[in-house]
Amino acid sequence: QVQLVESGGGLVQPGGSLRLSCAASGSIPSINIMGWYRQAPGKQRELVARITGPGNTNYADSVKGRFTISRDNAKNAVYLEMNSLKPEDTAVYYCNTKAFVAGTPSTWADYWGQGTQVTVSS
């Protein structure tokens, strides 16, 4: 059983910064992609950033240059450093792990955290 626990959300003023953390526990396949998604009220959940085990990253265009994703493979943890926050960044942020499960056929398993609220407002 894989569990993801996020922390670090909160209320911040426009232009401020927050750091989200996510710790994964349980039996996680070694080939995996960790990432952050967010969902604002009335909108679909969207990818914010993701990072592979070797450290390759992808970012949504809306956060490029402001957010930085990183991971600690030894701790099975992923982080999201958010700078220059804007009101439109307000959302529930979810940690996600996609893990490769070898088999016939092989597949990718999806694991989600419970979400943490980020509110950017003056």
Biopython code that builds the backbone (N, CA, C, O; Angstrom):
import numpy as np
from Bio.PDB.StructureBuilder import StructureBuilder

atoms = [
    (1, "GLN", "N", (0.851, -1.189, 0.000)),
    (1, "GLN", "CA", (0.000, 0.000, 0.000)),
    (1, "GLN", "C", (0.884, 1.236, 0.000)),
    (1, "GLN", "O", (1.717, 1.419, 0.889)),
    (2, "VAL", "N", (0.697, 2.075, -0.999)),
    (2, "VAL", "CA", (1.478, 3.310, -1.109)),
    (2, "VAL", "C", (0.647, 4.461, -0.562)),
    (2, "VAL", "O", (-0.527, 4.613, -0.902)),
    (3, "GLN", "N", (1.265, 5.265, 0.283)),
    (3, "GLN", "CA", (0.590, 6.453, 0.812)),
    (3, "GLN", "C", (1.432, 7.681, 0.532)),
    (3, "GLN", "O", (2.656, 7.655, 0.664)),
    (4, "LEU", "N", (0.765, 8.761, 0.145)),
    (4, "LEU", "CA", (1.423, 10.039, -0.102)),
    (4, "LEU", "C", (0.841, 11.060, 0.862)),
    (4, "LEU", "O", (-0.378, 11.201, 0.958)),
    (5, "VAL", "N", (1.695, 11.765, 1.565)),
    (5, "VAL", "CA", (1.242, 12.763, 2.531)),
    (5, "VAL", "C", (1.877, 14.100, 2.189)),
    (5, "VAL", "O", (3.100, 14.243, 2.198)),
    (6, "GLU", "N", (1.020, 15.089, 1.882)),
    (6, "GLU", "CA", (1.507, 16.425, 1.538)),
    (6, "GLU", "C", (1.522, 17.321, 2.773)),
    (6, "GLU", "O", (0.807, 17.088, 3.748)),
    (7, "SER", "N", (2.352, 18.343, 2.699)),
    (7, "SER", "CA", (2.378, 19.373, 3.722)),
    (7, "SER", "C", (2.913, 20.651, 3.100)),
    (7, "SER", "O", (3.530, 20.629, 2.035)),
    (8, "GLY", "N", (2.668, 21.778, 3.788)),
    (8, "GLY", "CA", (3.257, 23.035, 3.352)),
    (8, "GLY", "C", (2.304, 24.025, 2.722)),
    (8, "GLY", "O", (2.712, 25.139, 2.393)),
    (9, "GLY", "N", (1.058, 23.660, 2.545)),
    (9, "GLY", "CA", (0.110, 24.613, 1.979)),
    (9, "GLY", "C", (-0.231, 25.717, 2.964)),
    (9, "GLY", "O", (0.194, 25.685, 4.119)),
    (10, "GLY", "N", (-1.004, 26.698, 2.499)),
    (10, "GLY", "CA", (-1.407, 27.772, 3.386)),
    (10, "GLY", "C", (-1.831, 29.009, 2.629)),
    (10, "GLY", "O", (-2.056, 28.977, 1.419)),
    (11, "LEU", "N", (-1.934, 30.094, 3.361)),
    (11, "LEU", "CA", (-2.331, 31.384, 2.802)),
    (11, "LEU", "C", (-1.095, 32.255, 2.628)),
    (11, "LEU", "O", (-0.291, 32.389, 3.551)),
    (12, "VAL", "N", (-0.945, 32.841, 1.456)),
    (12, "VAL", "CA", (0.207, 33.691, 1.182)),
    (12, "VAL", "C", (-0.242, 34.869, 0.336)),
    (12, "VAL", "O", (-1.196, 34.761, -0.435)),
    (13, "GLN", "N", (0.439, 35.985, 0.480)),
    (13, "GLN", "CA", (0.111, 37.162, -0.316)),
    (13, "GLN", "C", (0.682, 37.038, -1.723)),
    (13, "GLN", "O", (1.666, 36.329, -1.933)),
    (14, "PRO", "N", (0.076, 37.719, -2.681)),
    (14, "PRO", "CA", (0.643, 37.733, -4.040)),
    (14, "PRO", "C", (2.111, 38.157, -4.007)),
    (14, "PRO", "O", (2.490, 39.099, -3.311)),
    (15, "GLY", "N", (2.921, 37.437, -4.776)),
    (15, "GLY", "CA", (4.354, 37.691, -4.796)),
    (15, "GLY", "C", (5.131, 36.895, -3.769)),
    (15, "GLY", "O", (6.362, 36.890, -3.781)),
    (16, "GLY", "N", (4.421, 36.227, -2.885)),
    (16, "GLY", "CA", (5.072, 35.449, -1.850)),
    (16, "GLY", "C", (5.502, 34.066, -2.313)),
    (16, "GLY", "O", (5.393, 33.720, -3.489)),
    (17, "SER", "N", (5.994, 33.284, -1.353)),
    (17, "SER", "CA", (6.527, 31.961, -1.658)),
    (17, "SER", "C", (5.982, 30.917, -0.684)),
    (17, "SER", "O", (5.642, 31.214, 0.461)),
    (18, "LEU", "N", (5.916, 29.700, -1.178)),
    (18, "LEU", "CA", (5.558, 28.549, -0.352)),
    (18, "LEU", "C", (6.347, 27.344, -0.840)),
    (18, "LEU", "O", (6.742, 27.272, -2.004)),
    (19, "ARG", "N", (6.570, 26.403, 0.062)),
    (19, "ARG", "CA", (7.235, 25.156, -0.317)),
    (19, "ARG", "C", (6.355, 23.989, 0.103)),
    (19, "ARG", "O", (6.054, 23.812, 1.283)),
    (20, "LEU", "N", (5.950, 23.201, -0.877)),
    (20, "LEU", "CA", (5.158, 22.005, -0.608)),
    (20, "LEU", "C", (6.082, 20.793, -0.528)),
    (20, "LEU", "O", (7.071, 20.688, -1.253)),
    (21, "SER", "N", (5.731, 19.892, 0.367)),
    (21, "SER", "CA", (6.478, 18.654, 0.514)),
    (21, "SER", "C", (5.516, 17.482, 0.417)),
    (21, "SER", "O", (4.346, 17.588, 0.783)),
    (22, "CYS", "N", (6.021, 16.373, -0.076)),
    (22, "CYS", "CA", (5.224, 15.157, -0.168)),
    (22, "CYS", "C", (6.123, 13.971, 0.153)),
    (22, "CYS", "O", (7.158, 13.770, -0.483)),
    (23, "ALA", "N", (5.720, 13.197, 1.136)),
    (23, "ALA", "CA", (6.467, 12.006, 1.522)),
    (23, "ALA", "C", (5.674, 10.771, 1.139)),
    (23, "ALA", "O", (4.494, 10.646, 1.467)),
    (24, "ALA", "N", (6.334, 9.867, 0.442)),
    (24, "ALA", "CA", (5.697, 8.625, 0.025)),
    (24, "ALA", "C", (6.165, 7.483, 0.909)),
    (24, "ALA", "O", (7.348, 7.381, 1.235)),
    (25, "SER", "N", (5.244, 6.635, 1.290)),
    (25, "SER", "CA", (5.588, 5.461, 2.087)),
    (25, "SER", "C", (4.951, 4.229, 1.466)),
    (25, "SER", "O", (3.994, 4.323, 0.697)),
    (26, "GLY", "N", (5.499, 3.073, 1.815)),
    (26, "GLY", "CA", (4.985, 1.840, 1.253)),
    (26, "GLY", "C", (5.923, 1.278, 0.213)),
    (26, "GLY", "O", (7.052, 1.746, 0.066)),
    (27, "SER", "N", (5.465, 0.286, -0.499)),
    (27, "SER", "CA", (6.286, -0.389, -1.488)),
    (27, "SER", "C", (6.123, 0.292, -2.837)),
    (27, "SER", "O", (5.150, 0.056, -3.552)),
    (28, "ILE", "N", (7.083, 1.137, -3.174)),
    (28, "ILE", "CA", (7.007, 1.918, -4.399)),
    (28, "ILE", "C", (7.985, 1.358, -5.419)),
    (28, "ILE", "O", (9.181, 1.279, -5.138)),
    (29, "PRO", "N", (7.511, 0.969, -6.593)),
    (29, "PRO", "CA", (8.445, 0.503, -7.629)),
    (29, "PRO", "C", (9.515, 1.549, -7.904)),
    (29, "PRO", "O", (9.251, 2.749, -7.838)),
    (30, "SER", "N", (10.719, 1.091, -8.211)),
    (30, "SER", "CA", (11.852, 2.007, -8.344)),
    (30, "SER", "C", (11.727, 2.920, -9.550)),
    (30, "SER", "O", (12.259, 4.030, -9.543)),
    (31, "ILE", "N", (11.027, 2.467, -10.590)),
    (31, "ILE", "CA", (10.826, 3.319, -11.759)),
    (31, "ILE", "C", (9.532, 4.096, -11.531)),
    (31, "ILE", "O", (8.438, 3.533, -11.568)),
    (32, "ASN", "N", (9.677, 5.385, -11.299)),
    (32, "ASN", "CA", (8.480, 6.165, -11.022)),
    (32, "ASN", "C", (8.687, 7.620, -11.393)),
    (32, "ASN", "O", (9.814, 8.098, -11.524)),
    (33, "ILE", "N", (7.589, 8.300, -11.557)),
    (33, "ILE", "CA", (7.566, 9.734, -11.831)),
    (33, "ILE", "C", (6.759, 10.376, -10.723)),
    (33, "ILE", "O", (5.623, 9.977, -10.468)),
    (34, "MET", "N", (7.331, 11.359, -10.068)),
    (34, "MET", "CA", (6.621, 12.058, -9.004)),
    (34, "MET", "C", (6.239, 13.439, -9.500)),
    (34, "MET", "O", (6.981, 14.061, -10.260)),
    (35, "GLY", "N", (5.099, 13.910, -9.075)),
    (35, "GLY", "CA", (4.661, 15.202, -9.581)),
    (35, "GLY", "C", (3.636, 15.871, -8.699)),
    (35, "GLY", "O", (3.173, 15.322, -7.699)),
    (36, "TRP", "N", (3.300, 17.080, -9.109)),
    (36, "TRP", "CA", (2.279, 17.883, -8.445)),
    (36, "TRP", "C", (1.216, 18.282, -9.459)),
    (36, "TRP", "O", (1.522, 18.711, -10.571)),
    (37, "TYR", "N", (-0.027, 18.131, -9.053)),
    (37, "TYR", "CA", (-1.169, 18.581, -9.826)),
    (37, "TYR", "C", (-1.935, 19.572, -8.958)),
    (37, "TYR", "O", (-1.740, 19.635, -7.744)),
    (38, "ARG", "N", (-2.797, 20.334, -9.591)),
    (38, "ARG", "CA", (-3.637, 21.235, -8.808)),
    (38, "ARG", "C", (-5.030, 21.307, -9.412)),
    (38, "ARG", "O", (-5.232, 21.069, -10.603)),
    (39, "GLN", "N", (-5.975, 21.640, -8.557)),
    (39, "GLN", "CA", (-7.359, 21.774, -8.998)),
    (39, "GLN", "C", (-7.981, 22.982, -8.322)),
    (39, "GLN", "O", (-8.117, 23.031, -7.099)),
    (40, "ALA", "N", (-8.355, 23.951, -9.138)),
    (40, "ALA", "CA", (-9.032, 25.138, -8.645)),
    (40, "ALA", "C", (-10.538, 24.896, -8.697)),
    (40, "ALA", "O", (-10.998, 24.040, -9.454)),
    (41, "PRO", "N", (-11.314, 25.639, -7.902)),
    (41, "PRO", "CA", (-12.773, 25.444, -7.900)),
    (41, "PRO", "C", (-13.350, 25.601, -9.302)),
    (41, "PRO", "O", (-13.066, 26.576, -9.999)),
    (42, "GLY", "N", (-14.153, 24.643, -9.697)),
    (42, "GLY", "CA", (-14.807, 24.706, -10.994)),
    (42, "GLY", "C", (-13.932, 24.358, -12.177)),
    (42, "GLY", "O", (-14.366, 24.461, -13.324)),
    (43, "LYS", "N", (-12.700, 23.944, -11.911)),
    (43, "LYS", "CA", (-11.772, 23.617, -12.999)),
    (43, "LYS", "C", (-11.300, 22.173, -12.880)),
    (43, "LYS", "O", (-11.405, 21.546, -11.825)),
    (44, "GLN", "N", (-10.775, 21.664, -13.998)),
    (44, "GLN", "CA", (-10.235, 20.318, -13.990)),
    (44, "GLN", "C", (-8.861, 20.294, -13.338)),
    (44, "GLN", "O", (-8.143, 21.294, -13.309)),
    (45, "ARG", "N", (-8.523, 19.138, -12.822)),
    (45, "ARG", "CA", (-7.184, 18.969, -12.250)),
    (45, "ARG", "C", (-6.158, 19.064, -13.375)),
    (45, "ARG", "O", (-6.353, 18.509, -14.457)),
    (46, "GLU", "N", (-5.064, 19.774, -13.108)),
    (46, "GLU", "CA", (-4.042, 19.978, -14.132)),
    (46, "GLU", "C", (-2.655, 19.700, -13.585)),
    (46, "GLU", "O", (-2.389, 19.854, -12.393)),
    (47, "LEU", "N", (-1.785, 19.290, -14.484)),
    (47, "LEU", "CA", (-0.397, 19.054, -14.109)),
    (47, "LEU", "C", (0.301, 20.375, -13.835)),
    (47, "LEU", "O", (0.180, 21.323, -14.612)),
    (48, "VAL", "N", (1.024, 20.435, -12.738)),
    (48, "VAL", "CA", (1.845, 21.598, -12.419)),
    (48, "VAL", "C", (3.295, 21.317, -12.792)),
    (48, "VAL", "O", (3.922, 22.093, -13.514)),
    (49, "ALA", "N", (3.821, 20.206, -12.297)),
    (49, "ALA", "CA", (5.208, 19.838, -12.578)),
    (49, "ALA", "C", (5.401, 18.371, -12.237)),
    (49, "ALA", "O", (4.694, 17.822, -11.392)),
    (50, "ARG", "N", (6.372, 17.735, -12.906)),
    (50, "ARG", "CA", (6.690, 16.358, -12.595)),
    (50, "ARG", "C", (8.181, 16.135, -12.803)),
    (50, "ARG", "O", (8.848, 16.876, -13.525)),
    (51, "ILE", "N", (8.688, 15.087, -12.146)),
    (51, "ILE", "CA", (10.117, 14.817, -12.178)),
    (51, "ILE", "C", (10.343, 13.313, -12.166)),
    (51, "ILE", "O", (9.723, 12.588, -11.388)),
    (52, "THR", "N", (11.237, 12.853, -13.034)),
    (52, "THR", "CA", (11.562, 11.434, -13.081)),
    (52, "THR", "C", (12.641, 11.120, -12.040)),
    (52, "THR", "O", (13.197, 12.020, -11.411)),
    (53, "GLY", "N", (12.920, 9.835, -11.875)),
    (53, "GLY", "CA", (13.942, 9.433, -10.930)),
    (53, "GLY", "C", (15.304, 10.059, -11.215)),
    (53, "GLY", "O", (15.949, 10.552, -10.289)),
    (54, "PRO", "N", (15.763, 10.055, -12.474)),
    (54, "PRO", "CA", (17.048, 10.695, -12.799)),
    (54, "PRO", "C", (17.016, 12.211, -12.727)),
    (54, "PRO", "O", (18.067, 12.847, -12.806)),
    (55, "GLY", "N", (15.830, 12.813, -12.580)),
    (55, "GLY", "CA", (15.764, 14.257, -12.406)),
    (55, "GLY", "C", (15.272, 15.057, -13.598)),
    (55, "GLY", "O", (15.391, 16.282, -13.601)),
    (56, "ASN", "N", (14.722, 14.398, -14.612)),
    (56, "ASN", "CA", (14.155, 15.150, -15.735)),
    (56, "ASN", "C", (12.825, 15.765, -15.315)),
    (56, "ASN", "O", (12.007, 15.117, -14.663)),
    (57, "THR", "N", (12.623, 17.016, -15.694)),
    (57, "THR", "CA", (11.450, 17.740, -15.224)),
    (57, "THR", "C", (10.584, 18.271, -16.371)),
    (57, "THR", "O", (11.058, 18.519, -17.480)),
    (58, "ASN", "N", (9.308, 18.433, -16.057)),
    (58, "ASN", "CA", (8.353, 19.101, -16.949)),
    (58, "ASN", "C", (7.528, 20.056, -16.110)),
    (58, "ASN", "O", (7.184, 19.755, -14.967)),
    (59, "TYR", "N", (7.209, 21.219, -16.686)),
    (59, "TYR", "CA", (6.408, 22.216, -15.991)),
    (59, "TYR", "C", (5.263, 22.683, -16.876)),
    (59, "TYR", "O", (5.383, 22.724, -18.100)),
    (60, "ALA", "N", (4.157, 23.032, -16.243)),
    (60, "ALA", "CA", (3.103, 23.733, -16.962)),
    (60, "ALA", "C", (3.632, 25.105, -17.364)),
    (60, "ALA", "O", (4.411, 25.716, -16.632)),
    (61, "ASP", "N", (3.208, 25.583, -18.524)),
    (61, "ASP", "CA", (3.693, 26.875, -18.996)),
    (61, "ASP", "C", (3.395, 27.986, -17.981)),
    (61, "ASP", "O", (4.170, 28.932, -17.843)),
    (62, "SER", "N", (2.284, 27.865, -17.285)),
    (62, "SER", "CA", (1.861, 28.924, -16.365)),
    (62, "SER", "C", (2.767, 29.065, -15.142)),
    (62, "SER", "O", (2.710, 30.080, -14.448)),
    (63, "VAL", "N", (3.598, 28.062, -14.872)),
    (63, "VAL", "CA", (4.447, 28.125, -13.671)),
    (63, "VAL", "C", (5.937, 28.143, -13.995)),
    (63, "VAL", "O", (6.765, 28.262, -13.093)),
    (64, "LYS", "N", (6.283, 28.027, -15.270)),
    (64, "LYS", "CA", (7.699, 28.018, -15.652)),
    (64, "LYS", "C", (8.380, 29.283, -15.190)),
    (64, "LYS", "O", (7.860, 30.385, -15.365)),
    (65, "GLY", "N", (9.553, 29.117, -14.598)),
    (65, "GLY", "CA", (10.312, 30.259, -14.110)),
    (65, "GLY", "C", (9.925, 30.700, -12.711)),
    (65, "GLY", "O", (10.624, 31.511, -12.102)),
    (66, "ARG", "N", (8.820, 30.176, -12.191)),
    (66, "ARG", "CA", (8.381, 30.560, -10.838)),
    (66, "ARG", "C", (8.415, 29.373, -9.876)),
    (66, "ARG", "O", (8.712, 29.542, -8.693)),
    (67, "PHE", "N", (8.115, 28.183, -10.374)),
    (67, "PHE", "CA", (8.065, 26.985, -9.531)),
    (67, "PHE", "C", (9.247, 26.081, -9.864)),
    (67, "PHE", "O", (9.711, 26.024, -11.003)),
    (68, "THR", "N", (9.716, 25.382, -8.846)),
    (68, "THR", "CA", (10.794, 24.414, -9.034)),
    (68, "THR", "C", (10.443, 23.118, -8.321)),
    (68, "THR", "O", (10.146, 23.115, -7.126)),
    (69, "ILE", "N", (10.480, 22.025, -9.059)),
    (69, "ILE", "CA", (10.217, 20.718, -8.471)),
    (69, "ILE", "C", (11.545, 20.004, -8.221)),
    (69, "ILE", "O", (12.482, 20.119, -9.011)),
    (70, "SER", "N", (11.610, 19.276, -7.127)),
    (70, "SER", "CA", (12.808, 18.499, -6.823)),
    (70, "SER", "C", (12.378, 17.233, -6.071)),
    (70, "SER", "O", (11.242, 17.124, -5.612)),
    (71, "ARG", "N", (13.284, 16.308, -5.960)),
    (71, "ARG", "CA", (12.953, 15.075, -5.247)),
    (71, "ARG", "C", (14.173, 14.547, -4.522)),
    (71, "ARG", "O", (15.314, 14.838, -4.882)),
    (72, "ASP", "N", (13.902, 13.763, -3.491)),
    (72, "ASP", "CA", (14.940, 13.087, -2.735)),
    (72, "ASP", "C", (14.619, 11.600, -2.827)),
    (72, "ASP", "O", (13.731, 11.108, -2.131)),
    (73, "ASN", "N", (15.340, 10.887, -3.686)),
    (73, "ASN", "CA", (15.017, 9.487, -3.921)),
    (73, "ASN", "C", (15.229, 8.634, -2.674)),
    (73, "ASN", "O", (14.515, 7.654, -2.461)),
    (74, "ALA", "N", (16.193, 8.997, -1.863)),
    (74, "ALA", "CA", (16.471, 8.224, -0.653)),
    (74, "ALA", "C", (15.301, 8.301, 0.325)),
    (74, "ALA", "O", (15.055, 7.366, 1.087)),
    (75, "LYS", "N", (14.583, 9.423, 0.294)),
    (75, "LYS", "CA", (13.455, 9.619, 1.208)),
    (75, "LYS", "C", (12.104, 9.389, 0.536)),
    (75, "LYS", "O", (11.061, 9.509, 1.179)),
    (76, "ASN", "N", (12.119, 9.059, -0.759)),
    (76, "ASN", "CA", (10.859, 8.937, -1.511)),
    (76, "ASN", "C", (10.011, 10.194, -1.320)),
    (76, "ASN", "O", (8.819, 10.120, -1.021)),
    (77, "ALA", "N", (10.645, 11.327, -1.496)),
    (77, "ALA", "CA", (9.970, 12.603, -1.264)),
    (77, "ALA", "C", (10.082, 13.492, -2.494)),
    (77, "ALA", "O", (11.047, 13.410, -3.254)),
    (78, "VAL", "N", (9.088, 14.335, -2.673)),
    (78, "VAL", "CA", (9.093, 15.309, -3.758)),
    (78, "VAL", "C", (8.682, 16.661, -3.179)),
    (78, "VAL", "O", (7.867, 16.740, -2.259)),
    (79, "TYR", "N", (9.264, 17.716, -3.737)),
    (79, "TYR", "CA", (9.046, 19.054, -3.217)),
    (79, "TYR", "C", (8.644, 19.989, -4.353)),
    (79, "TYR", "O", (8.984, 19.758, -5.513)),
    (80, "LEU", "N", (7.919, 21.042, -4.003)),
    (80, "LEU", "CA", (7.571, 22.064, -4.979)),
    (80, "LEU", "C", (7.826, 23.415, -4.346)),
    (80, "LEU", "O", (7.117, 23.827, -3.428)),
    (81, "GLU", "N", (8.840, 24.101, -4.840)),
    (81, "GLU", "CA", (9.151, 25.455, -4.392)),
    (81, "GLU", "C", (8.383, 26.408, -5.288)),
    (81, "GLU", "O", (8.573, 26.419, -6.504)),
    (82, "MET", "N", (7.509, 27.214, -4.679)),
    (82, "MET", "CA", (6.655, 28.119, -5.442)),
    (82, "MET", "C", (7.001, 29.562, -5.084)),
    (82, "MET", "O", (6.860, 29.974, -3.933)),
    (83, "ASN", "N", (7.446, 30.312, -6.056)),
    (83, "ASN", "CA", (7.808, 31.713, -5.867)),
    (83, "ASN", "C", (6.932, 32.611, -6.743)),
    (83, "ASN", "O", (6.284, 32.148, -7.682)),
    (84, "SER", "N", (6.930, 33.883, -6.420)),
    (84, "SER", "CA", (6.155, 34.868, -7.189)),
    (84, "SER", "C", (4.722, 34.389, -7.383)),
    (84, "SER", "O", (4.185, 34.417, -8.490)),
    (85, "LEU", "N", (4.124, 33.957, -6.303)),
    (85, "LEU", "CA", (2.785, 33.381, -6.391)),
    (85, "LEU", "C", (1.757, 34.416, -6.802)),
    (85, "LEU", "O", (1.837, 35.587, -6.429)),
    (86, "LYS", "N", (0.782, 33.951, -7.585)),
    (86, "LYS", "CA", (-0.282, 34.794, -8.106)),
    (86, "LYS", "C", (-1.629, 34.283, -7.606)),
    (86, "LYS", "O", (-1.752, 33.112, -7.249)),
    (87, "PRO", "N", (-2.637, 35.146, -7.578)),
    (87, "PRO", "CA", (-3.962, 34.664, -7.146)),
    (87, "PRO", "C", (-4.453, 33.471, -7.969)),
    (87, "PRO", "O", (-5.169, 32.611, -7.455)),
    (88, "GLU", "N", (-4.072, 33.420, -9.234)),
    (88, "GLU", "CA", (-4.521, 32.309, -10.073)),
    (88, "GLU", "C", (-3.819, 30.992, -9.739)),
    (88, "GLU", "O", (-4.164, 29.953, -10.301)),
    (89, "ASP", "N", (-2.855, 31.023, -8.848)),
    (89, "ASP", "CA", (-2.232, 29.784, -8.370)),
    (89, "ASP", "C", (-3.051, 29.141, -7.249)),
    (89, "ASP", "O", (-2.749, 28.031, -6.812)),
    (90, "THR", "N", (-4.077, 29.835, -6.791)),
    (90, "THR", "CA", (-4.927, 29.302, -5.727)),
    (90, "THR", "C", (-5.604, 28.019, -6.184)),
    (90, "THR", "O", (-6.277, 27.991, -7.214)),
    (91, "ALA", "N", (-5.421, 26.965, -5.411)),
    (91, "ALA", "CA", (-5.966, 25.650, -5.760)),
    (91, "ALA", "C", (-5.627, 24.660, -4.653)),
    (91, "ALA", "O", (-4.853, 24.955, -3.743)),
    (92, "VAL", "N", (-6.222, 23.490, -4.758)),
    (92, "VAL", "CA", (-5.769, 22.357, -3.949)),
    (92, "VAL", "C", (-4.664, 21.663, -4.737)),
    (92, "VAL", "O", (-4.854, 21.296, -5.897)),
    (93, "TYR", "N", (-3.534, 21.490, -4.113)),
    (93, "TYR", "CA", (-2.373, 20.870, -4.757)),
    (93, "TYR", "C", (-2.260, 19.414, -4.311)),
    (93, "TYR", "O", (-2.287, 19.104, -3.120)),
    (94, "TYR", "N", (-2.134, 18.538, -5.294)),
    (94, "TYR", "CA", (-2.080, 17.093, -5.031)),
    (94, "TYR", "C", (-0.727, 16.531, -5.444)),
    (94, "TYR", "O", (-0.215, 16.827, -6.524)),
    (95, "CYS", "N", (-0.176, 15.739, -4.589)),
    (95, "CYS", "CA", (1.024, 14.986, -4.905)),
    (95, "CYS", "C", (0.631, 13.711, -5.652)),
    (95, "CYS", "O", (-0.379, 13.085, -5.332)),
    (96, "ASN", "N", (1.422, 13.337, -6.631)),
    (96, "ASN", "CA", (1.126, 12.152, -7.435)),
    (96, "ASN", "C", (2.397, 11.356, -7.690)),
    (96, "ASN", "O", (3.467, 11.921, -7.916)),
    (97, "THR", "N", (2.263, 10.063, -7.651)),
    (97, "THR", "CA", (3.346, 9.178, -8.076)),
    (97, "THR", "C", (2.796, 8.198, -9.102)),
    (97, "THR", "O", (1.802, 7.511, -8.866)),
    (98, "LYS", "N", (3.471, 8.152, -10.250)),
    (98, "LYS", "CA", (3.155, 7.148, -11.264)),
    (98, "LYS", "C", (4.289, 6.133, -11.235)),
    (98, "LYS", "O", (5.446, 6.478, -11.475)),
    (99, "ALA", "N", (3.957, 4.895, -10.943)),
    (99, "ALA", "CA", (4.980, 3.876, -10.752)),
    (99, "ALA", "C", (4.819, 2.776, -11.799)),
    (99, "ALA", "O", (3.715, 2.311, -12.080)),
    (100, "PHE", "N", (5.952, 2.378, -12.361)),
    (100, "PHE", "CA", (5.949, 1.345, -13.389)),
    (100, "PHE", "C", (5.853, -0.019, -12.724)),
    (100, "PHE", "O", (6.665, -0.367, -11.867)),
    (101, "VAL", "N", (4.852, -0.782, -13.130)),
    (101, "VAL", "CA", (4.640, -2.110, -12.571)),
    (101, "VAL", "C", (4.891, -3.123, -13.681)),
    (101, "VAL", "O", (4.104, -3.233, -14.621)),
    (102, "ALA", "N", (5.988, -3.856, -13.567)),
    (102, "ALA", "CA", (6.337, -4.844, -14.597)),
    (102, "ALA", "C", (5.374, -6.015, -14.545)),
    (102, "ALA", "O", (4.943, -6.432, -13.470)),
    (103, "GLY", "N", (5.045, -6.535, -15.699)),
    (103, "GLY", "CA", (4.144, -7.668, -15.735)),
    (103, "GLY", "C", (3.730, -7.966, -17.153)),
    (103, "GLY", "O", (4.342, -7.471, -18.100)),
    (104, "THR", "N", (2.710, -8.760, -17.308)),
    (104, "THR", "CA", (2.185, -9.102, -18.620)),
    (104, "THR", "C", (0.697, -8.797, -18.646)),
    (104, "THR", "O", (-0.103, -9.645, -18.250)),
    (105, "PRO", "N", (0.300, -7.617, -19.097)),
    (105, "PRO", "CA", (1.190, -6.547, -19.573)),
    (105, "PRO", "C", (1.715, -5.681, -18.433)),
    (105, "PRO", "O", (1.191, -5.711, -17.319)),
    (106, "SER", "N", (2.744, -4.921, -18.725)),
    (106, "SER", "CA", (3.230, -3.933, -17.761)),
    (106, "SER", "C", (2.263, -2.758, -17.737)),
    (106, "SER", "O", (1.549, -2.511, -18.709)),
    (107, "THR", "N", (2.244, -2.045, -16.637)),
    (107, "THR", "CA", (1.326, -0.931, -16.509)),
    (107, "THR", "C", (1.914, 0.133, -15.602)),
    (107, "THR", "O", (2.953, -0.075, -14.976)),
    (108, "TRP", "N", (1.248, 1.266, -15.536)),
    (108, "TRP", "CA", (1.644, 2.337, -14.620)),
    (108, "TRP", "C", (0.558, 2.457, -13.570)),
    (108, "TRP", "O", (-0.621, 2.583, -13.900)),
    (109, "ALA", "N", (0.950, 2.419, -12.314)),
    (109, "ALA", "CA", (0.021, 2.594, -11.205)),
    (109, "ALA", "C", (0.053, 4.049, -10.760)),
    (109, "ALA", "O", (1.112, 4.675, -10.721)),
    (110, "ASP", "N", (-1.114, 4.576, -10.426)),
    (110, "ASP", "CA", (-1.265, 5.978, -10.031)),
    (110, "ASP", "C", (-1.588, 6.069, -8.549)),
    (110, "ASP", "O", (-2.510, 5.418, -8.059)),
    (111, "TYR", "N", (-0.815, 6.887, -7.842)),
    (111, "TYR", "CA", (-1.088, 7.108, -6.419)),
    (111, "TYR", "C", (-1.239, 8.601, -6.169)),
    (111, "TYR", "O", (-0.531, 9.414, -6.763)),
    (112, "TRP", "N", (-2.184, 8.960, -5.271)),
    (112, "TRP", "CA", (-2.482, 10.366, -5.007)),
    (112, "TRP", "C", (-2.454, 10.652, -3.518)),
    (112, "TRP", "O", (-2.818, 9.809, -2.698)),
    (113, "GLY", "N", (-2.016, 11.854, -3.185)),
    (113, "GLY", "CA", (-2.144, 12.338, -1.827)),
    (113, "GLY", "C", (-3.527, 12.917, -1.610)),
    (113, "GLY", "O", (-4.359, 12.938, -2.517)),
    (114, "GLN", "N", (-3.762, 13.388, -0.390)),
    (114, "GLN", "CA", (-5.091, 13.897, -0.033)),
    (114, "GLN", "C", (-5.286, 15.353, -0.460)),
    (114, "GLN", "O", (-6.410, 15.856, -0.464)),
    (115, "GLY", "N", (-4.206, 16.020, -0.815)),
    (115, "GLY", "CA", (-4.289, 17.406, -1.252)),
    (115, "GLY", "C", (-4.000, 18.390, -0.139)),
    (115, "GLY", "O", (-4.278, 18.135, 1.033)),
    (116, "THR", "N", (-3.433, 19.526, -0.530)),
    (116, "THR", "CA", (-3.178, 20.598, 0.414)),
    (116, "THR", "C", (-3.584, 21.920, -0.228)),
    (116, "THR", "O", (-3.272, 22.173, -1.392)),
    (117, "GLN", "N", (-4.274, 22.751, 0.525)),
    (117, "GLN", "CA", (-4.815, 24.000, -0.022)),
    (117, "GLN", "C", (-3.731, 25.073, -0.073)),
    (117, "GLN", "O", (-3.008, 25.297, 0.897)),
    (118, "VAL", "N", (-3.636, 25.724, -1.221)),
    (118, "VAL", "CA", (-2.799, 26.896, -1.386)),
    (118, "VAL", "C", (-3.702, 28.056, -1.789)),
    (118, "VAL", "O", (-4.411, 27.984, -2.792)),
    (119, "THR", "N", (-3.669, 29.114, -1.006)),
    (119, "THR", "CA", (-4.484, 30.287, -1.286)),
    (119, "THR", "C", (-3.578, 31.502, -1.395)),
    (119, "THR", "O", (-2.818, 31.812, -0.477)),
    (120, "VAL", "N", (-3.669, 32.183, -2.525)),
    (120, "VAL", "CA", (-2.872, 33.380, -2.755)),
    (120, "VAL", "C", (-3.825, 34.569, -2.782)),
    (120, "VAL", "O", (-4.614, 34.736, -3.712)),
    (121, "SER", "N", (-3.734, 35.372, -1.760)),
    (121, "SER", "CA", (-4.675, 36.480, -1.632)),
    (121, "SER", "C", (-4.107, 37.549, -0.720)),
    (121, "SER", "O", (-3.364, 37.259, 0.218)),
    (122, "SER", "N", (-4.471, 38.798, -1.012)),
    (122, "SER", "CA", (-4.051, 39.898, -0.144)),
    (122, "SER", "C", (-5.129, 40.191, 0.891)),
    (122, "SER", "O", (-4.962, 41.089, 1.717)),
]
sb = StructureBuilder()
sb.init_structure("model")
sb.init_model(0)
sb.init_chain("A")
sb.init_seg("    ")
for serial, (resi, resn, name, xyz) in enumerate(atoms, 1):
    if name == "N":
        sb.init_residue(resn, " ", resi, " ")
    sb.init_atom(name, np.array(xyz, "f"), 0.0, 1.0, " ", f" {name:<3s}", serial, name[0])
structure = sb.get_structure()
